[in-house]
């Protein structure tokens, strides 16, 4: 015999009614393709093989988007 708490938990997990889904920058761009910031974020995310850490540490300084790339660390002192 299983406890009612475990049964309710199993039911809640199987329903997945929250609808919450993490979105990546490409998903955000698809919602608003006219946004310049979302376009830049999506392009950098795509170029870095869908790895945000790779965007942060991008070393391709010849890229025209390098100075406006997302997820940069603040270096203004």
SEDRENDO-184698 format. One record per residue (C-alpha): residue in three letters; x, y, z. Coordinates in steps of 0.5 Angstrom, whole numbers. Layout:
<sites>
<site ALA,<X,Y,Z>> ...
</sites>
This chain:
<sites>
<site UNK,<0,0,0>> <site UNK,<3,7,-2>> <site UNK,<2,13,2>> <site UNK,<-3,18,-1>> <site UNK,<2,23,-1>> <site UNK,<6,19,-6>> <site UNK,<0,18,-10>> <site UNK,<-1,25,-10>> <site UNK,<6,27,-12>> <site UNK,<6,22,-18>> <site UNK,<0,25,-21>> <site UNK,<2,32,-20>> <site UNK,<9,30,-24>> <site UNK,<5,26,-29>> <site UNK,<0,32,-31>> <site UNK,<6,37,-32>> <site UNK,<1,43,-32>> <site UNK,<6,48,-30>> <site UNK,<7,50,-37>> <site UNK,<14,53,-35>> <site UNK,<19,52,-40>> <site UNK,<26,55,-40>> <site UNK,<27,59,-46>> <site UNK,<34,60,-50>> <site UNK,<36,66,-54>> <site UNK,<33,63,-60>> <site UNK,<26,62,-57>> <site UNK,<26,69,-55>> <site UNK,<28,72,-62>> <site UNK,<23,67,-65>> <site UNK,<17,71,-61>> <site UNK,<20,78,-63>> <site UNK,<24,77,-69>> <site UNK,<24,85,-70>> <site UNK,<28,86,-64>> <site UNK,<36,88,-65>> <site UNK,<38,86,-58>> <site UNK,<34,79,-59>> <site UNK,<37,78,-66>> <site UNK,<44,79,-63>> <site UNK,<43,75,-57>> <site UNK,<41,69,-62>> <site UNK,<46,70,-67>> <site UNK,<52,70,-61>> <site UNK,<48,64,-58>> <site UNK,<48,60,-64>> <site UNK,<55,62,-66>> <site UNK,<58,59,-60>> <site UNK,<54,52,-61>> <site UNK,<48,54,-56>> <site UNK,<53,55,-50>> <site UNK,<52,61,-46>> <site UNK,<59,61,-43>> <site UNK,<62,61,-49>> <site UNK,<59,67,-51>> <site UNK,<62,70,-45>> <site UNK,<69,68,-46>> <site UNK,<68,69,-54>> <site UNK,<75,71,-57>> <site UNK,<73,72,-64>> <site UNK,<75,80,-64>> <site UNK,<74,80,-71>> <site UNK,<67,79,-71>> <site UNK,<62,85,-72>> <site UNK,<58,83,-66>> <site UNK,<64,82,-61>> <site UNK,<63,89,-57>> <site UNK,<55,88,-57>> <site UNK,<55,81,-55>> <site UNK,<51,79,-49>> <site UNK,<53,76,-42>> <site UNK,<59,80,-42>> <site UNK,<62,82,-35>> <site UNK,<62,89,-33>> <site UNK,<69,92,-34>> <site UNK,<67,99,-32>> <site UNK,<71,98,-26>> 
</sites>
